[in-house]
Amino acid sequence: MAQMLTARSIATLNPAAERREIADRHMPGLYLIVQPSGAKSWAVRYRYARRSRKHTLGPYPAIDLKAARDLAGKALRTVAEGRDPGREKRAAAPDTVEAIARQFIERHCRRSNRPHTAAETQRLIERNVLPRWRGRLARDITRRDILDVLDRVVDAGTPITANRTLAAVRKMFNWAVARDILLSSPCVGVKPPTAERARDRVLTDLELRNVWMAAGKIGGPFGALVHLLVLTGQRRDECARIEYAEVDLAGRLWVLPPGRVKKAKGHEVPLSELAVAILTALPRIGDRYVLTTSGEVAVSGYSKGKKRLDALLPPDMPPWRLHDLRRSVASGMARLGINLPVIEKVLNHTSGSFGGIVGVYQKHSFADEKRRALDAWGAFVADLVSDHPQQNVVRLKVEA
């Protein structure tokens, strides 16, 4: 929806959980783009050769509102003259880091990656890379430049983010080499600055109960998110962005489409009676997202929600992450006697039992086995968090 943009409204505009485009009512075709990271930029949308096109003008505040309107007017006059301003800009622009990053995100990340992965790659590049290299030619970037960027991220107290930044930059330069934009990548020979170890934190039954109870006290979409993580074992963002169109409460089934999971194939998650009860109890806000406060965007603010959760837990509980719930579900189902191949199917893992040649020829869906497994796990959780637990509930081996 178009707005009458002003210098003040732009300066005070806060980012949302998703990328936003705000049309300028004063200059039709001009858009202010606001990224979840808070970065703002200008673009013009127009039609050329019967196709809708977008022409990026540049970042805000380097380009203020008046300059953006002037540039937009010039671009639209170019269109009126029968020329494509976007194509002319690309033909004239040097291969700067900024230009390559923009092309990499538009042509590769947003087309080949999941939306969350693309947004995270863009955030890392815009926050940690472009401020240091803006205006520089990509061919002039050296290994020393890469290391300087990584050192700054490490020195800021975020060593793991430095590893993620290196991965994003390496992909960007490899893409540029594959597109014949560069002859070689400056990332060759650069190693991740921080050693990472695989996490093995599994919550005890008492810790899982405490987390469940604390999530219930918080309530709202974040509390329900934690409950769904415990009951389904799915990934955080997959649960957080669950949509009404994906859920069949009567059939007790949640179907994630291909674009919402890591694999190209969709994933079916049978819902236990407790999971259905959690979903049914939520107020319906809007027609898309199940876990939401506005109806416009899915639940987010994981760090803030996690801090609220931790404040309600025993102070001596060892550090943990939301992703540890997924590992705890897998471990808990194994203790119930559920076979490893079934657990991997529940978690939608492609390695392990279904890696390599087995994954090519093993086409059994395991639908019935997954339902029995998640029903058993849901009954176990219900017993665990009950005020009057039954010692013999779902302690028997669940056949695959």
C-alpha positions as CSV (number, residue, x, y, z in Angstrom):
1,M,0.0,0.0,0.0
2,A,1.4,3.4,-1.0
3,Q,2.3,5.9,1.7
4,M,3.3,9.6,1.6
5,L,6.9,9.1,2.6
6,T,8.7,11.9,4.5
7,A,12.2,12.3,5.7
8,R,11.1,11.8,9.3
9,S,8.9,8.7,8.6
10,I,11.7,7.0,6.8
11,A,14.3,7.7,9.5
12,T,12.0,6.4,12.3
13,L,10.7,3.3,10.3
14,N,11.5,0.1,12.2
15,P,12.2,-3.2,10.4
16,A,9.8,-6.1,10.5
17,A,10.5,-9.8,10.6
18,E,10.2,-10.0,6.8
19,R,11.4,-7.8,4.0
20,R,9.0,-4.9,3.2
21,E,8.5,-2.7,0.1
22,I,6.8,0.6,0.8
23,A,5.5,2.4,-2.3
24,D,5.9,6.2,-2.4
25,R,2.5,7.9,-3.1
26,H,4.3,11.0,-4.3
27,M,6.3,9.2,-7.0
28,P,4.5,6.2,-8.5
29,G,6.9,3.4,-9.1
30,L,9.3,4.3,-6.3
31,Y,9.7,1.9,-3.4
32,L,11.5,2.0,-0.1
33,I,12.8,-1.5,0.7
34,V,13.3,-2.3,4.4
35,Q,15.2,-5.4,5.2
36,P,14.8,-7.4,8.5
37,S,18.3,-6.3,9.4
38,G,17.2,-2.6,9.3
39,A,19.0,-1.8,6.1
40,K,17.0,0.4,3.7
41,S,17.3,1.0,0.0
42,W,15.5,2.5,-2.9
43,A,14.1,0.8,-6.1
44,V,11.9,1.6,-9.0
45,R,9.4,-0.8,-10.5
46,Y,8.4,-0.4,-14.1
47,R,7.3,-2.3,-17.2
48,Y,9.5,-2.8,-20.2
49,A,9.0,-5.1,-23.1
50,R,5.7,-6.2,-21.5
51,R,7.5,-7.4,-18.4
52,S,7.6,-6.1,-14.8
53,R,11.1,-5.0,-13.9
54,K,12.9,-3.6,-10.8
55,H,15.7,-1.0,-11.0
56,T,17.7,-0.6,-7.8
57,L,18.7,3.0,-7.1
58,G,20.9,2.5,-4.0
59,P,21.0,2.5,-0.2
60,Y,19.4,4.9,2.2
61,P,20.6,7.3,3.8
62,A,23.3,7.7,1.2
63,I,20.4,8.4,-1.2
64,D,17.8,10.5,0.7
65,L,14.1,10.9,-0.2
66,K,14.6,13.9,-2.5
67,A,17.5,12.2,-4.4
68,A,15.5,9.0,-4.7
69,R,12.6,10.8,-6.2
70,D,14.9,12.5,-8.7
71,L,16.5,9.3,-9.7
72,A,13.2,7.5,-10.0
73,G,11.9,10.3,-12.2
74,K,15.0,10.0,-14.4
75,A,14.6,6.2,-14.7
76,L,10.9,6.5,-15.6
77,R,11.7,9.1,-18.3
78,T,14.2,6.6,-19.7
79,V,11.4,4.0,-19.9
80,A,9.2,6.5,-21.6
81,E,11.9,6.9,-24.2
82,G,11.8,3.2,-24.9
83,R,14.9,2.2,-23.0
84,D,15.5,-0.1,-20.0
85,P,17.2,1.9,-17.2
86,G,18.1,-1.3,-15.2
87,R,19.9,-2.9,-18.2
88,E,21.7,0.3,-18.9
89,K,22.9,0.6,-15.3
90,R,24.1,-3.0,-15.2
91,A,26.0,-2.5,-18.5
92,A,27.7,0.6,-17.2
93,A,28.4,-0.5,-13.6
94,P,31.9,-1.9,-12.7
95,D,32.1,-5.3,-10.9
96,T,32.1,-3.8,-7.4
97,V,31.6,-6.0,-4.4
98,E,28.3,-4.4,-3.8
99,A,27.1,-5.0,-7.3
100,I,28.2,-8.7,-7.2
101,A,26.6,-9.1,-3.8
102,R,23.3,-7.8,-5.1
103,Q,23.4,-10.1,-8.1
104,F,24.4,-13.0,-6.0
105,I,21.5,-12.5,-3.6
106,E,18.9,-11.9,-6.3
107,R,20.0,-14.5,-8.9
108,H,21.2,-17.3,-6.6
109,C,20.1,-17.0,-3.0
110,R,16.5,-16.0,-3.6
111,R,16.1,-18.5,-6.4
112,S,18.0,-21.5,-5.0
113,N,17.7,-21.2,-1.2
114,R,14.9,-21.2,1.3
115,P,13.6,-17.7,2.2
116,H,15.2,-17.8,5.7
117,T,18.6,-19.0,4.3
118,A,18.6,-16.3,1.7
119,A,17.6,-13.6,4.2
120,E,20.4,-14.8,6.6
121,T,23.0,-14.7,3.9
122,Q,22.0,-11.2,2.9
123,R,22.1,-10.1,6.5
124,L,25.6,-11.4,7.0
125,I,26.9,-9.8,3.9
126,E,25.2,-6.4,4.5
127,R,26.2,-6.2,8.1
128,N,29.7,-7.6,8.1
129,V,31.1,-7.2,4.6
130,L,29.7,-4.3,2.6
131,P,30.4,-1.6,5.2
132,R,34.1,-2.5,4.9
133,W,34.3,-3.1,1.1
134,R,31.6,-0.7,-0.3
135,G,32.9,0.9,-3.5
136,R,35.8,-1.5,-4.0
137,L,36.2,-3.7,-7.1
138,A,35.7,-7.3,-6.4
139,R,38.9,-8.3,-8.2
140,D,40.9,-6.1,-5.7
141,I,39.7,-8.0,-2.7
142,T,42.5,-10.2,-1.3
143,R,42.8,-12.9,1.3
144,R,44.1,-10.3,3.7
145,D,40.8,-8.4,3.3
146,I,38.8,-11.6,4.0
147,L,40.8,-12.2,7.2
148,D,40.4,-8.6,8.3
149,V,36.6,-8.9,8.1
150,L,36.6,-12.1,10.0
151,D,38.9,-10.8,12.7
152,R,36.5,-7.9,13.3
153,V,33.6,-10.2,13.7
154,V,35.5,-12.4,16.1
155,D,36.7,-9.4,18.1
156,A,33.1,-8.3,18.4
157,G,32.5,-11.4,20.5
158,T,30.7,-13.5,17.8
159,P,33.1,-16.1,16.7
160,I,30.5,-18.5,15.3
161,T,29.0,-15.6,13.2
162,A,32.5,-15.1,11.8
163,N,32.3,-18.7,10.5
164,R,28.9,-18.1,9.0
165,T,30.2,-14.9,7.4
166,L,33.1,-16.7,5.8
167,A,30.7,-19.3,4.4
168,A,28.4,-16.6,2.9
169,V,31.4,-14.7,1.3
170,R,32.9,-17.9,0.0
171,K,29.7,-18.8,-1.7
172,M,29.4,-15.3,-3.2
173,F,32.9,-15.4,-4.7
174,N,32.5,-18.9,-5.9
175,W,29.3,-17.9,-7.7
176,A,31.2,-14.9,-9.2
177,V,33.9,-17.3,-10.5
178,A,31.3,-19.7,-11.9
179,R,29.6,-16.7,-13.7
180,D,33.0,-15.7,-15.2
181,I,32.9,-12.4,-13.3
182,L,36.1,-13.2,-11.5
183,L,39.0,-15.4,-12.4
184,S,39.5,-16.7,-8.8
185,S,38.2,-16.4,-5.3
186,P,40.1,-14.6,-2.6
187,C,38.6,-17.1,-0.1
188,V,40.8,-20.0,-1.3
189,G,42.9,-21.2,1.6
190,V,41.0,-19.2,4.2
191,K,39.9,-21.5,7.1
192,P,37.0,-20.8,9.5
193,P,38.4,-18.7,12.4
194,T,36.6,-20.6,15.1
195,A,36.6,-24.4,15.7
196,E,33.0,-25.7,16.2
197,R,32.0,-28.9,17.8
198,A,28.8,-30.8,17.2
199,R,26.4,-30.2,20.1
200,D,25.2,-33.2,22.1
201,R,23.0,-31.5,24.7
202,V,20.0,-33.6,25.5
203,L,17.6,-32.4,28.1
204,T,16.7,-34.8,30.9
205,D,13.1,-35.7,31.6
206,L,13.0,-33.2,34.5
207,E,14.5,-30.4,32.3
208,L,12.0,-31.2,29.5
209,R,9.1,-30.9,32.0
210,N,10.5,-27.6,33.4
211,V,10.8,-26.2,29.9
212,W,7.3,-27.3,29.0
213,M,5.8,-25.8,32.2
214,A,7.7,-22.5,31.7
215,A,6.5,-22.3,28.1
216,G,2.9,-22.8,29.4
217,K,3.4,-19.8,31.8
218,I,4.6,-17.6,28.9
219,G,1.7,-18.7,26.7
220,G,1.0,-17.0,23.4
221,P,2.7,-18.0,20.1
222,F,6.1,-18.4,21.6
223,G,4.9,-20.8,24.4
224,A,3.0,-22.8,21.8
225,L,6.1,-22.9,19.6
226,V,8.1,-24.5,22.4
227,H,5.4,-27.0,23.0
228,L,5.3,-27.9,19.2
229,L,9.1,-28.3,19.2
230,V,8.9,-30.7,22.0
231,L,6.0,-32.7,20.5
232,T,7.1,-32.9,16.9
233,G,10.9,-32.7,16.9
234,Q,10.8,-30.4,13.8
235,R,13.2,-27.5,13.1
236,R,12.5,-24.2,14.8
237,D,11.7,-22.1,11.7
238,E,9.5,-24.9,10.3
239,C,7.4,-24.9,13.5
240,A,7.4,-21.1,13.8
241,R,6.1,-20.5,10.3
242,I,3.4,-23.2,10.4
243,E,0.4,-22.2,8.3
244,Y,-3.3,-23.1,8.5
245,A,-3.2,-24.4,4.9
246,E,-0.6,-27.0,6.0
247,V,-2.6,-28.4,8.9
248,D,-5.4,-31.0,8.9
249,L,-6.6,-31.1,12.5
250,A,-9.3,-33.7,11.8
251,G,-6.8,-36.0,10.1
252,R,-4.1,-35.0,12.7
253,L,-1.6,-34.3,10.0
254,W,0.8,-31.4,9.2
255,V,2.2,-31.3,5.7
256,L,5.2,-29.1,5.0
257,P,5.5,-28.2,1.3
258,P,8.9,-28.5,-0.5
259,G,9.7,-24.8,-0.1
260,R,9.5,-25.0,3.7
261,V,11.9,-27.9,4.3
262,K,15.6,-28.5,3.4
263,K,14.8,-31.1,0.8
264,A,13.0,-30.6,-2.5
265,K,10.3,-33.1,-1.3
266,G,7.6,-32.2,1.2
267,H,7.4,-33.7,4.6
268,E,4.5,-35.1,6.5
269,V,4.3,-34.8,10.3
270,P,1.6,-36.8,12.1
271,L,0.2,-34.9,15.0
272,S,-0.4,-36.5,18.4
273,E,-3.5,-35.7,20.4
274,L,-1.6,-33.3,22.6
275,A,-0.2,-31.5,19.5
276,V,-3.7,-31.1,18.1
277,A,-4.9,-29.8,21.5
278,I,-2.1,-27.2,21.5
279,L,-3.0,-26.0,18.0
280,T,-6.7,-26.0,18.7
281,A,-6.3,-23.8,21.8
282,L,-4.6,-21.0,19.9
283,P,-6.7,-18.0,18.9
284,R,-7.0,-17.6,15.1
285,I,-5.5,-14.3,14.1
286,G,-5.5,-13.8,10.3
287,D,-5.7,-16.5,7.7
288,R,-2.1,-17.6,7.2
289,Y,0.1,-18.1,10.2
290,V,-0.9,-20.2,13.1
291,L,1.7,-18.8,15.5
292,T,1.4,-15.0,15.2
293,T,0.4,-12.0,17.2
294,S,-0.5,-9.8,14.2
295,G,-1.7,-12.1,11.5
296,E,0.8,-10.6,9.1
297,V,4.0,-12.3,10.2
298,A,4.9,-15.5,12.0
299,V,6.3,-15.5,15.5
300,S,9.9,-14.4,15.8
301,G,12.0,-12.8,18.5
302,Y,13.5,-16.1,19.5
303,S,16.3,-14.6,21.6
304,K,13.9,-12.5,23.6
305,G,11.4,-15.4,24.0
306,K,14.3,-17.7,25.1
307,K,15.4,-15.2,27.8
308,R,11.8,-15.1,29.2
309,L,11.7,-18.9,29.2
310,D,15.1,-19.2,31.0
311,A,14.0,-16.7,33.6
312,L,11.3,-19.2,34.7
313,L,13.6,-22.2,34.8
314,P,15.7,-23.4,37.8
315,P,18.8,-21.2,38.0
316,D,21.1,-24.2,38.1
317,M,19.8,-25.7,34.8
318,P,22.8,-26.0,32.4
319,P,22.8,-23.8,29.3
320,W,20.6,-25.1,26.4
321,R,19.2,-24.0,23.1
322,L,15.9,-24.4,21.4
323,H,17.6,-26.7,18.8
324,D,18.5,-29.1,21.7
325,L,14.8,-29.9,21.9
326,R,15.0,-31.6,18.5
327,R,17.9,-33.8,19.8
328,S,16.0,-34.5,23.0
329,V,13.0,-35.7,21.0
330,A,15.2,-38.1,19.0
331,S,16.9,-39.4,22.1
332,G,13.6,-39.7,24.0
333,M,11.9,-41.7,21.1
334,A,14.9,-44.0,21.1
335,R,14.5,-44.7,24.8
336,L,10.9,-45.6,24.0
337,G,12.2,-48.3,21.7
338,I,11.4,-46.6,18.4
339,N,13.8,-47.7,15.7
340,L,16.4,-45.3,14.3
341,P,15.1,-45.3,10.7
342,V,11.6,-44.2,12.0
343,I,13.2,-41.5,14.1
344,E,15.1,-40.2,11.1
345,K,12.0,-40.1,9.0
346,V,10.2,-38.2,11.8
347,L,13.0,-35.7,11.9
348,N,13.2,-35.6,8.0
349,H,16.9,-36.6,8.0
350,T,18.5,-37.6,4.7
351,S,21.8,-38.9,6.2
352,G,22.3,-41.9,8.4
353,S,20.0,-44.8,7.6
354,F,18.8,-43.1,4.4
355,G,22.0,-41.7,3.0
356,G,23.8,-42.6,-0.2
357,I,22.4,-45.5,-2.3
358,V,19.8,-46.4,0.3
359,G,18.2,-43.0,-0.1
360,V,17.9,-43.6,-3.9
361,Y,16.1,-46.9,-3.7
362,Q,14.3,-46.7,-0.3
363,K,10.9,-45.1,-1.2
364,H,8.7,-46.4,1.7
365,S,7.0,-43.3,3.3
366,F,7.0,-44.7,6.8
367,A,3.7,-42.9,7.3
368,D,2.2,-45.4,9.7
369,E,5.4,-45.9,11.6
370,K,5.8,-42.1,12.0
371,R,2.3,-41.8,13.4
372,R,2.8,-44.5,15.9
373,A,6.1,-43.0,17.0
374,L,4.8,-39.5,17.4
375,D,1.6,-40.8,19.1
376,A,3.8,-42.7,21.6
377,W,6.1,-39.7,22.1
378,G,3.1,-37.4,22.6
379,A,1.6,-39.7,25.2
380,F,5.0,-39.8,26.9
381,V,5.2,-36.0,27.1
382,A,1.6,-35.8,28.3
383,D,2.4,-38.2,31.1
384,L,5.7,-36.4,31.8
385,V,4.0,-33.0,32.3
386,S,0.9,-34.3,34.1
387,D,0.4,-33.7,37.7
388,H,-0.4,-37.4,38.1
389,P,2.0,-39.3,35.9
390,Q,1.3,-42.9,35.1
391,Q,4.5,-44.9,35.5
392,N,3.5,-47.4,32.8
393,V,2.5,-45.0,30.0
394,V,4.2,-45.7,26.7
395,R,7.1,-47.4,28.2
396,L,6.7,-50.4,25.9
397,K,8.7,-50.9,22.7
398,V,7.1,-49.2,19.7
399,E,7.4,-51.5,16.7
400,A,8.5,-49.9,13.4
